[in-house]
Amino acid sequence: MLPTEMSAPRTHYQNHLLLTAMIATWGGSFVVAKLAMQEVAPFALVATRFLLGSLCVLPFFLRTPRAHRAETLGPGILAGMLLAVPYFLQMYGVRETTASMGGFVTGLTVLLVALGGAVFFGTRLGVRSVTGILLGLAGILTICTTGDLDPDGVQVNTRRGILLQVGAAVGFAAHILLLSHYGKRLASAPFTFWQLALTGAAATLATAFISGVSADGQPVDWSLTLLLQLGYMGVLATGLAIGVQAHVQPKIRPTHVALLFALQPLFAALAGWIFLDDQLGTIQWIGGGLIIAAVVIAAGDQA
């Protein structure tokens, strides 16, 4: 076989691995966020994450022509607004759920994108998509029927926390749909930068006027551990991950993308179990399993 004939499958395989690594990074971010919010408030964490992400994208932004920067400003601000709100909801929701639960609920985003595409863009909603959406709703209802108690008897999965993250999933789906509308005709670097910068700026204002930096009103312990956690959220889970996604996702079939994103709840659950000793009840595992099954089934309509 000629070298040129071997390169395409190898590149195809590498793209899948890169996207999987990005999804694993996002899955782990639920754990890192919970740990970081022991010291910093949710708004402060979002602000740090997206300002660092903006700095990662800034060199590519500066290399683009000014016309492209101006063209992407309006859509970028709109997309940034749709990105900021779900991250705010998610971070406050994570405080009242386990990392595993947060990952399961976020898995609904794929189903909501399918539903939103049918409602707003007229895309086909086949039997598999409808089945997946119904299974996903069943999974959420199952998860919300019970809460977990830690060894001290404190509830670690509240209905409010779960519903906040459901709201975040709705917001993420709206953001993805907006990207589908604008993304193909706009320069990616400035479009991404405006979104990250707007979210970081909004979170900074919220930190200054609403929550403050500290999670508990005490001075923040700016330890090496906390700085590494913030670096993970800002550099790896935002700047690098979004760059990888923008580069490789268009090269992978939509069905494969949806199936790979179904791994995110599993990565979140695994990280929560390893680092936070998360323990979900049987009913909640069933609910999470229904959500993952829903994403896998619905992916069959996106081929």
Residue pairs with C-beta under 8 A, 6 or more apart in sequence:
11 251
12 251
15 248
15 251
15 252
16 252
16 256
16 260
18 244
18 247
18 248
19 244
19 245
19 248
19 249
19 252
19 257
19 260
20 260
20 263
21 244
22 241
22 244
22 245
23 260
23 261
23 263
23 264
23 267
24 263
24 267
25 236
25 237
25 240
25 241
26 237
26 241
26 264
26 267
27 103
27 263
27 264
27 265
27 266
27 267
27 268
27 270
27 271
28 232
28 237
28 267
28 268
28 271
29 232
29 233
29 237
30 94
30 99
30 100
30 102
30 103
30 268
30 271
30 272
31 99
31 268
31 271
31 272
31 275
31 276
32 229
32 232
32 233
32 237
33 45
33 91
33 94
33 99
33 233
34 94
34 95
34 99
34 276
35 229
35 275
35 276
36 45
36 226
36 229
36 230
36 233
37 45
37 91
37 94
37 95
37 215
38 215
39 214
39 215
39 220
39 221
39 226
40 48
40 213
40 214
40 215
40 220
40 226
40 230
41 207
41 211
41 212
41 213
41 214
41 215
42 88
42 91
42 92
42 94
42 95
42 211
43 88
43 91
43 203
43 206
43 207
43 210
43 211
44 203
44 207
44 211
44 212
44 213
44 214
45 91
45 230
45 233
46 84
46 87
46 88
46 91
46 199
46 200
46 203
46 206
47 200
47 203
47 204
47 206
47 207
48 230
48 233
48 234
49 87
49 200
49 230
49 233
49 234
49 237
49 238
50 87
50 196
50 197
50 199
50 200
50 203
50 234
50 238
51 197
51 200
51 204
51 234
52 230
52 231
52 233
52 234
52 235
52 238
52 239
53 196
53 200
53 234
53 235
53 238
53 239
53 242
54 193
54 196
54 197
54 200
54 239
55 239
56 234
56 235
56 238
56 239
56 240
56 243
57 189
57 192
57 193
57 196
57 239
57 242
57 243
58 193
60 189
60 193
61 69
61 189
61 190
61 193
63 189
64 187
64 189
64 190
68 186
68 187
68 190
69 190
71 186
71 187
71 190
72 186
72 187
72 190
72 191
72 194
73 190
73 194
75 178
75 182
75 186
75 191
75 194
76 190
76 191
76 192
76 193
76 194
76 195
76 198
77 194
77 198
78 178
79 175
79 178
79 179
79 182
79 191
79 194
79 195
80 194
80 195
80 196
80 197
80 198
80 199
80 202
81 198
81 202
82 171
82 174
82 175
82 178
83 171
83 175
83 195
83 198
83 199
84 198
84 199
84 202
84 203
85 171
86 167
86 168
86 169
86 170
86 171
86 172
86 174
86 175
87 168
87 199
87 203
88 203
88 206
89 164
89 165
89 167
89 168
89 171
90 102
90 106
90 164
90 165
90 168
92 161
92 164
93 102
93 105
93 160
93 161
93 162
93 163
93 164
93 165
93 167
93 168
94 102
94 161
94 165
95 161
96 156
96 157
96 158
96 160
96 161
96 162
96 164
97 105
97 156
97 157
97 158
97 161
97 162
97 165
98 148
98 156
98 157
98 272
98 276
98 278
98 280
99 268
99 269
99 271
99 272
99 276
99 278
100 265
100 268
100 269
100 272
100 273
100 278
100 280
100 288
101 143
101 157
101 161
101 162
101 165
101 280
101 284
101 288
102 165
102 268
103 264
103 265
103 266
103 267
103 268
103 269
103 272
104 139
104 143
104 265
104 268
104 269
104 284
104 287
104 288
104 291
104 292
105 140
105 143
105 162
105 165
105 166
105 168
105 169
105 291
106 165
106 168
106 169
106 172
106 264
106 265
106 268
107 136
107 169
107 261
107 262
107 264
107 265
107 288
107 291
107 292
107 295
108 136
108 139
108 140
108 166
108 169
108 291
109 169
109 172
109 173
109 176
109 261
110 258
110 261
110 262
110 295
110 298
110 299
111 129
111 132
111 133
111 136
111 294
111 295
111 298
112 169
112 170
112 172
112 173
113 173
113 176
113 177
114 123
114 125
114 129
114 132
114 133
114 298
114 301
114 302
115 125
115 129
115 133
115 173
116 173
116 174
116 177
117 123
117 125
117 177
117 180
118 124
118 125
118 129
120 177
121 177
121 180
121 181
124 301
125 301
126 300
126 301
127 301
128 297
128 298
128 299
128 300
128 301
129 298
129 301
131 294
131 297
131 298
132 294
132 295
132 296
132 297
132 298
132 299
132 301
133 294
133 298
134 294
135 290
135 291
135 293
135 294
135 297
136 290
136 291
136 294
136 295
136 298
138 287
138 290
139 287
139 288
139 289
139 290
139 291
139 294
140 162
140 166
140 287
140 291
141 287
142 283
142 284
142 286
142 287
142 290
143 157
143 162
143 283
143 284
143 287
143 288
143 291
144 159
144 162
144 163
144 287
145 283
146 157
146 281
146 283
146 284
147 155
147 156
147 157
147 158
147 159
148 155
148 156
148 157
148 279
148 280
148 281
148 284
149 155
149 156
150 156
157 280
157 284
182 191
183 191
188 246
192 242
192 243
192 246
196 238
196 239
196 242
207 213
213 220
214 220
220 226
249 257
252 260
253 303
254 302
254 303
255 299
255 300
255 302
255 303
257 302
258 295
258 298
258 299
258 302
259 295
259 296
259 299
261 295
262 292
262 295
262 296
262 299
265 288
265 291
265 292
266 292
269 278
269 280
269 288
272 278
273 279
280 288
